[in-house]
Structures are given as structure tokens and as C-alpha cells.
Amino acid sequence: MPITVEAMVRAPLETVWRCWTTPEDIMAWNAASDDWHTTAAEVDLRPGGKFRSRMEAKDGSMGFDFEGDYTEVEPMRRIVAVFGGRALEVSFAETPQGVRVTEVFDPETTHPEEMQRQGWQAILDRFARHAEAQA
């Protein structure tokens, strides 16, 4: 069963979209905690295009690549991708309170689903703070 995480971002849709899709912005927010960071990010935002980010512990003890392929891109509305044989959909919906960003993804089998939900939610919350600071 897919996992869903969501955040309300109090920033214009154009800012939210740019922060989600620009490598420099991704490197600024893409970490679940302060002891991790993203050292590289690539975005080829089109169906058939690829994305990749390198996440590493700041103490150098470990790191991993997160990469996949975009299958659908509806600018400022929705991104669908596959990564590691799993599906991901990110939607952006304008509301009177701001932009609701929703991620729905297939869990992996190594870690408990609640741990995955918490990690993805932490990253999404960091994204929201970053995008709001850019508005």
C-alpha cells in the first residue's frame, strides 16, 4: 500500500515549483535531519528525463544516491516518476492557505513503513520551510 505525506507551503505556486525542481534548491532542503545533506542534484524535468540526488551523512559515515525517471510532468501541478522499481507522485494544489504538496510513494521493504513515512515527512517539512523562506 502506498504511503502519503503532505505539507502546506505558504508561498506562491511558482516559488514552490521552482524550489522543488531546481538542483540548487534541492541541495538546500533535501535531508531528513541536520546531520545529513544533499551534496549533488540533477534534474531533467520532462517525461523520460532523469533525476538524481546524492545524500550523505555530514560525518562522512554513509551516503546513497536517490535516482529515477520522470514519467509525467504537468508544470506546477504534478510530477510522476519511478525509482528503484517503485512509483512516486507529487502533486501541487493551490489553496487559500498556500500550496498543498502531496507525495504518494511505494514503500521499500528494508525499513518499516512508519520509519519511511517519518523520513519522507521530515524532508517534506524541510522543503516547506525552505520554500517559504524563498517567497
Residue pairs with C-beta under 8 A, 6 or more apart in sequence:
1 107
2 87
2 104
2 105
2 106
2 107
3 104
3 105
3 106
3 107
3 113
3 116
3 117
3 120
4 102
4 103
4 104
5 102
5 103
5 117
5 120
5 121
5 124
6 100
6 101
6 102
6 103
6 124
7 100
7 101
7 121
7 124
7 125
7 127
7 128
8 95
8 97
8 98
8 99
8 100
8 101
8 128
9 16
9 98
9 99
9 100
9 101
9 127
9 128
9 131
9 132
10 97
10 98
10 132
10 135
11 19
11 98
11 99
11 131
11 132
11 134
11 135
12 99
12 135
13 76
13 92
13 94
13 99
14 76
15 131
15 134
15 135
16 92
16 99
16 101
16 131
17 75
17 76
17 92
18 25
18 134
19 25
19 29
19 127
19 130
19 131
19 134
20 26
20 79
20 90
20 92
20 101
20 127
20 131
21 43
21 45
21 79
22 43
23 40
23 41
23 42
23 43
24 41
25 130
25 134
26 38
26 41
26 43
26 53
27 37
27 38
27 39
27 40
27 41
27 53
28 130
29 123
29 126
29 127
29 129
29 130
29 131
30 38
30 41
30 53
30 55
30 123
30 126
30 127
31 37
31 38
31 55
31 123
31 126
32 119
32 120
32 122
32 123
32 126
33 122
34 58
35 57
35 58
35 59
36 55
36 56
36 57
36 58
37 55
37 56
37 58
38 53
38 54
38 55
38 56
39 54
39 55
39 56
39 63
40 52
40 53
40 54
41 51
41 52
41 53
41 54
42 50
42 51
42 52
42 53
43 49
43 51
44 50
44 51
44 70
45 51
45 70
45 73
45 79
46 70
46 73
47 70
47 71
47 72
47 73
48 69
48 70
48 71
49 69
49 70
49 73
50 67
50 68
50 69
50 70
51 67
51 68
51 69
51 70
51 81
52 65
52 66
52 67
53 65
53 66
53 67
54 63
54 64
54 65
54 66
55 63
55 64
55 65
55 66
56 62
56 63
56 64
57 63
66 83
67 83
68 81
68 82
68 83
68 84
68 88
69 81
69 82
69 83
70 79
70 80
70 81
71 80
71 81
71 82
72 78
72 79
72 80
73 79
73 80
76 92
77 91
77 92
78 89
78 90
78 91
78 92
79 88
79 89
79 90
80 87
80 88
80 89
80 90
81 87
81 88
81 89
81 90
82 88
84 108
86 105
86 106
86 107
86 108
87 104
87 105
87 106
88 103
88 104
88 105
88 106
89 103
89 104
89 105
90 101
90 102
90 103
91 100
91 101
91 102
92 99
92 100
92 101
93 99
93 100
93 102
101 124
101 127
101 128
103 120
103 124
105 120
107 113
107 116
108 116
